Amino acid sequence: MGYDLSITRDPIWTGRPGRSLTLEEWFDVIQRDDELCFAPSGDPRKYPTCDAEWLAHSRPEEAPHGTFFVWGGGDVICKYPDEHQIIKMVRISHRLNAIVIGDNGERYDLDEQGKLVVDESGPPALPKPMAYGIGCNPCEKFTKAMAASETSESVLFYQWYLGLVTAVNAARYEDGKPVMTFSLTPERIREDQNFFCQYCQDHPNRSFQQAALLLMQMRLARSGGNARRPLPLKPPRE
């Protein structure tokens, strides 16, 4: 065990959506920064290196665990860093649109004078996902659209649902989770429409988005895809 600081883009700590750091991004930082060099790997047969040594530390002999920045598979980590190393980490984090976070959730940054500051208030809350389009309308509007057979508005509702399925599938795929796959047959479309009609008749004041999310959860449950991995989106509370 030890006290580690990490350069990270993890949404849990940054409070904003984003992907983890990539090895390519970290290599680019090392190659472009004259103060950094690649540190030899302990097992060069497997991979030459993915860590860096900081060459510009003013007192390297006083660094408790050397002047190394270690690749952590999505984060860059420094063990027991001193103030000089923390400042360097913050400067690197600015290039990567990332933050520097401690083991206890404290955030490190620099003020306008370049002095180190620590924020111990914890990570900000992630912004709530926003939905747009016809699916944000109340179910009552979908029911009226279905009753007015001469209009194409009911088709727009179903197309919105398919777009939501596509977006959720993309997010699940990026996270390594099972995705929804089905053939868009006339029977499947009728089954979906019947579900929407029944749900919206029973819950006219709820949003069509809630009906769409519930149907997706049912599809995943039927295929066994969400037994351990729930949808990244949850129906909003009433």
N, C-alpha and C positions, 0 to 999 in steps of 0.2 A: 504494500500500500504506500501511497505517497500523495503529495499535493500536486495536481496537474492543472495546467491551463490549456485551453483548447481554442484554436481558431475554427469557427464553425458557422455554417449557414442553416443548421437544423432549425426548422420552424418552431419547435418547442422552446428554444432559447431566444431566437431572434424576434419572435412574435410576428413574423411575416412569412408568406409562402415562399418557397424556394427549394432548390435541389442541393444535395450535399456537394461538397467540393469534389472535384475530380482530380485524378492523378495528373492528367494533362495540364490542368490549371496550376497545380502545385509545381510541376516541372518547369512551366513557363516562368513562374515567379523566381525559381532558383536560377534559371538561365539568364534572366534579365537583371538580376540584382547582383552587383559586383561584390557585395558584402557576404553573399552566400555561396557555398560550393556543395557539390554532392558529397555526402558522407559514405564511405565504403560500407557495404552490407556485411553482416556477420555470416551470410551464406551467399557469396557471390555466384555460386553455381546455379542457384534458383533465380535470383534477380540481383543485378549489380548493386542497385541502391534505390531507395525511395525516400531517404531522409536527407537533411541538410545540416551543414555546420555553419554557424555564424562566425565570420572571421573578424568582425569589427568590434567585438566586445572590448570595452576599455580595460577590464581586469579579468581576463578569462580564467586565471588561476583561482579566482574567488567564486566562480560559478559552481554551485554545489554538485551538479550532475553534468558538467560540461556545457558546451555552447551548442547543443544539438536541438533541432526541431524535427520531430519524428512524425512520419506519416501514419495516421491512425485509421485509414480506410474510410475517408469522408471528412476527417478533421485533421488538423495539424496540432501536435501536442508537444508541450515542453514540461518536463518534470522539475519541480522545485525551482522555478525561474526566479531570478532576482529582478530588481526594478529595471535594469538595462534591457534584459531579455523581454520583459513584459512590454516595454515601450516599443521594441522592435516588432513584437507580435502584433501589437495594435496597428502599426504602420503597414504590416503585411496584410492584416485583415481589411484595411481600407481599400487595398488594391483588388481584393477578392469579393467586395461587397458582403463581408462577413463581420462577425464580432469576436471578441475574446471573452471567454467565460471561464470562471473558476469552478472547482468541485462543488462549492456550496451555492452555485447559481449567481454569484456576483459577476457583474460586467465591468470590464476595464476599457477605458478610452482615454483620449488626450483632450485637454482643454485648449482654448485659443492660443495659449502661450506654450503649448507643447508639453505641459506637465501632466503626469499620470493622475487620473481620477477613477474612483471606484463607485459603482452604483450597486448597492446591496438590496434594492427594492424588489428584485426578481424580474423575470421576463414579462414583457407586456402581453396582454391577451391577443390571440390571433383574431384578425378581423373575421366577422361572420361571413359565410359565402352568400353572395347576392344572386338572385335569379331574375331573369328578364324575359319578356315576351308574353305570348298569350297564355302560357301555362300558369302565370301568376294570378290570373283571374279566378274569381270564386267558382266553385263547381256549378252553381246555379246558371252561370253563363254557358257552360258546356252543355247542360241539360237543354237549355233553350236552343242552342245551336243544333243539337241532335234532332230536336222536334221540327226545326225549320229545314226540312230536307232539300229545299231549293237552294240553300246557301252552301258554300264550301268551307264555312268556318269550322265545322266539326273536323274536317280533314286537317286543318291547321293545328288543332289541338293534338291530333294523333302524330303529326309530323314533329311537333314540339316534344312529345314524349319520346320519339325515336332519337331525336337529337340529344335528349338527356341521357338515354341509354348509351349512346355513343360516347358522350363526355365521361360518364361514370366508368365505362369500360376502359377508356384510355387511362384514367387515373388509377384504376385497379391494376392494369397491366404494368404501369410504371412502378407500382409498389410490389409487384410480384404476386398479386392475388388473382384468383380465378375470375374470369370474365363471363358475361352472359352471351351465349351463342344460341341462336334459334333461326329457323327458316321463316321468312315472312310470308307465310301462306295465307290464303283467304280465310281459312279456318282459324289461324292464329289471330289475325286481325279482328275477326268477329268475336273471338273469345276475349280479347283485350277490350274491345268496345263495350261488350256486355258488362265487363267488370267496371269500367268507368261509369257507365250509365247507372248501374246499381249503387255504386259508391256515392256518386254525385246526387242521386235522388235521396239517399239517406243522410247526406251531409252537405246540404246546399251552401252553407256558409264557409266551409273549408275551401282551401285553394286547390285547383286542379293539380298543382305540384305535389301536394300531399298524396293525392290518389296515385300519381305517377310513381312516386317513391315507394309507396306501399306495394304496387304491382311489381316493381323491380325486386323488392325484398321477397315477395312470394315466388317469383321466377327463380331466384337464387336458392331459396329454401327447397323448392321442388327438385332442383338439380343437385342439391347437397353442397353447393358451392359456398354457402355462408355458414356452415356448421361451426367453424372456428374463426371465420374472417368476416365480420359484419361490413355492411356498406360504409364507405367513407362519409356519406351524407346521411343525415337523419331527418325525418319529417319534422318540420317546425312545430312547436307547441301551439295549441290553440290559444 
